[in-house]
Amino acid sequence: MTNSLLLKRSLKFLELSGVALANQLSESREDGKRTAPETVSRWLSGVNPIEPSLMLWVTELVRNKMRSQKQRLIRLPTNEGLVIAVANPKGGVGKTAVAKNLAVISKFSMNMKTTLIQATTPENKEVVAGELREMQDLRINCPDLTPDEVLVYRPEPGEVVIVDVCTSLSSQRTDTTSKSEPFLSQFQPDMYVVPADFDSPQEIAASARFVQSGVMQSQIQLLHRPRFMKTDTATRVEHEGLDLRSKIFCPFFIPQTISSRNPRSRHAFEKWQNDDQEWHFNNLFEHLITSMGGTFKDAYSLRSEMKTMGLEELLSLVE
C-alpha cells in the first residue's frame, strides 16, 4: 500500500485535517521552518514522496491514540456485520428482555455499532412501540420494519443486529392454502438464541418442538433462564429429547431477576441497575461471538502486540 494512502487512513483515524497535520509538523520541527498545507496535499495526492521519518512519526501518533482507547478489540467472524435473532414460539420466556440486554451490552460494553429490530406483525406494532422507545432513549438504532423488510435487512461491516422475533412469527406453520412461507423459513440470521426456563415443562416442550421442527436454518443456542434453582434440569430436558450437555445449549445459565426493577440503565451512559445481570449478558455476548468464530482481545495483550506492528497493521486493527 502506498504511503499516501496510509497517510489518508491515518488522518481519518486521528481526526486530523491536512492543515492540522501541517501545523503539528511545523510545531515539532527543530529548524523553525513551517510545513505548508500545500505540501501535505501533495503528499496525500501522491505527487510528492513522503519521507520515511514522517511515516514513522505518524505511526507513533496512531499507536499512542490506540493505547489510550480502553475498549477491547472485537474481531467479528466475517468482514460483514452479524445478525443474532432471539426467538421462541412460547410467550413469556423473556425473549424481549434477552434481546434488549444483548443490544445494550453490544452498544455500551463492546462499543459496537448496534441495531435492535422488532420483527413483529402489524397487529403487535402498538405493543412493541414502548419497547422501542426505551431503547431509543439509550441511543440504540431501532428501525421500524415490516417482516418482509427484516428479511432483506443487511448489516453494515462491523454492525451487530439483534432481531427480537415476536411469538406469532416464531409459531407460524406452513399453510398449504397460502403461497407465503413462514417467516423463519425465509429468515437466515447468523445465530438463533432461544431463551426459556428449562425447568418449566411447558417451556421445555415448546422449545424442544421448536428445535426439532427444523425451521431454524442457522446455528442455535438454547439459553436456560431459571426462575428458581432446581437440580433435575438435565432429566427434564432429556425427557423431551434434548441433551443439556450438547453444543446446542449455552454452557451456562442466566437466572431471571426476582425483582421487577429493570436491570438495564434507562438512559444513555448510566450504569446498569443490576451488576450480576450485566456480567451475565456480557458473558453471553462474548460466548455468542466466539461460537460464530469471532475473537476478543483485552487491552493488555493488545498493547503488547501493538509495540511491533507497522502502520498498516495498526490501521487494519482500528478499521
Residue pairs with C-beta under 8 A, 6 or more apart in sequence:
1 312
2 46
3 43
3 49
3 50
3 55
4 43
4 44
4 45
4 46
4 50
6 55
6 58
6 311
6 312
6 315
7 43
7 44
7 50
7 55
7 58
8 44
9 315
9 319
10 58
10 59
10 61
10 62
10 311
10 315
11 17
11 18
11 21
11 44
13 62
13 65
13 315
13 318
13 319
14 61
14 62
14 65
16 24
18 37
18 40
18 41
18 44
19 37
19 40
21 40
22 34
22 35
22 36
22 37
22 39
22 40
25 35
25 40
25 54
26 33
26 34
26 35
28 57
29 35
39 48
42 48
43 50
43 54
55 311
58 311
59 310
59 311
59 314
62 311
62 314
62 315
62 318
63 306
63 309
63 314
66 302
66 306
66 314
66 317
66 318
67 303
67 306
70 299
71 110
71 111
71 299
72 110
72 296
72 297
72 298
72 299
72 302
73 296
73 297
73 302
73 317
74 110
74 112
74 289
74 294
74 295
74 296
75 294
75 295
75 296
75 297
76 82
76 158
76 160
76 289
76 294
77 190
77 289
77 292
77 293
77 294
79 157
80 154
80 155
80 157
81 113
81 154
81 155
81 156
81 157
81 158
81 159
81 160
81 161
82 155
82 159
82 160
82 161
82 190
82 191
82 289
82 292
82 294
83 153
83 155
83 161
83 163
83 189
83 190
83 191
84 102
84 160
84 161
84 162
84 163
84 189
84 190
84 191
84 192
84 193
84 288
85 119
85 162
85 163
85 165
85 187
85 189
85 191
85 192
85 193
85 218
86 95
86 96
86 98
86 99
86 102
86 162
86 163
86 164
86 165
86 192
86 193
86 194
86 195
87 95
87 165
87 169
87 170
87 184
87 192
87 193
87 194
87 210
87 216
88 95
88 167
88 170
88 194
88 195
88 196
88 206
88 207
88 210
89 167
89 170
89 171
89 206
89 209
89 210
90 167
90 196
90 202
90 203
90 206
90 207
90 210
91 167
93 195
93 196
93 197
93 203
93 225
94 195
94 225
94 256
95 164
95 165
95 167
95 195
96 128
96 131
96 164
98 193
98 195
98 223
98 225
98 281
99 116
99 162
99 163
99 164
100 116
100 131
100 134
100 135
100 164
100 264
101 263
101 264
101 277
101 281
102 162
102 193
102 281
102 284
102 285
102 288
103 114
103 115
103 116
103 135
103 140
103 162
104 138
104 140
104 264
104 265
104 272
104 281
105 278
105 281
105 282
105 284
105 285
106 112
106 114
106 160
106 162
106 285
107 114
107 138
107 139
107 140
108 138
108 268
108 269
109 278
109 282
109 285
110 160
110 285
112 158
112 159
112 160
113 141
113 156
113 158
113 159
113 160
114 140
114 141
114 159
114 160
114 161
114 162
115 140
115 141
115 142
115 143
115 155
115 159
115 160
115 161
115 162
116 132
116 135
116 140
116 141
116 142
116 161
116 162
116 164
117 142
117 143
117 145
117 150
117 153
117 161
117 162
117 163
117 164
118 128
118 131
118 132
118 142
118 164
118 166
119 145
119 147
119 150
119 163
119 164
119 165
119 166
119 169
119 183
119 187
120 127
120 128
120 147
120 164
120 166
120 168
120 169
121 147
121 166
121 168
121 169
122 146
123 168
124 166
124 168
125 144
128 164
128 166
131 164
132 142
132 144
134 266
135 142
136 142
137 266
137 267
137 268
138 264
138 265
138 266
138 267
138 268
139 268
143 153
145 153
147 169
147 183
150 163
150 187
151 183
151 186
151 187
153 161
155 161
163 187
163 189
165 183
165 184
165 187
169 182
169 183
169 184
170 183
170 184
170 210
172 182
172 183
172 184
173 182
174 181
174 182
174 185
182 215
184 215
184 216
185 215
185 217
188 217
188 218
189 218
190 218
190 219
190 292
191 218
191 219
191 220
191 221
191 288
191 291
191 292
192 216
192 218
192 219
192 220
192 221
193 221
193 223
193 288
194 207
194 210
194 211
194 220
194 221
194 222
194 223
195 223
195 225
196 203
196 204
196 206
196 207
196 222
196 223
196 224
196 225
197 203
197 224
197 225
197 226
197 227
197 256
198 204
198 207
198 222
198 224
198 226
198 233
198 236
198 237
198 244
199 226
199 227
199 228
199 230
199 233
199 236
200 227
201 236
204 236
204 237
204 239
204 240
204 242
205 240
207 222
207 242
208 240
208 241
208 242
210 216
211 220
211 222
211 242
211 248
212 241
219 291
219 292
220 248
221 248
221 249
221 250
221 287
221 288
221 291
222 242
222 248
222 249
222 250
223 250
223 253
223 254
223 284
224 233
224 244
224 249
224 250
224 253
224 254
225 253
225 254
225 255
225 256
226 233
226 253
226 255
226 256
227 256
229 255
233 244
234 244
234 245
237 243
237 244
238 244
242 248
242 249
243 249
250 284
250 287
251 287
252 283
252 287
254 277
254 280
254 281
254 284
255 280
257 263
257 274
257 277
259 274
261 273
261 274
262 273
263 272
263 273
263 274
263 277
263 278
264 272
264 273
264 277
265 271
265 272
265 273
272 278
286 296
289 295
289 296
290 296
297 305
302 317
306 314
306 317
309 317
